[in-house]
Amino acid sequence: MADTMEASQIEVAKAMLASAQSALTDPLSTRAEIEYAGIRLVECLTEVVRVAESRGQRLTKVDSDASEETPPPEE
């Protein structure tokens, strides 16, 4: 379930990135559109960072578990 939620958050961030790029490169974009894009980018980036940190913690746990199960090599 967490993987599905994370994938969804990343897809939303990708869509927002495309939308923000469009707003920022369009000379006719209003100040409100640019502000909205900035606010949403911060929200999406916050979520993506949380996903990355969560995955990093899970990877660290998996690495830690693996090292506890694997005896050190004999010399």
Buried (B, 14 or more C-beta within 10 A) or exposed (E): EEEEEBEEBBEBBEEBBEBBEEBEEEEEBEEEBBEBBEEBBEEBEEBBEEBEEEEEEEEEEEEEEEEEEEEEEEE
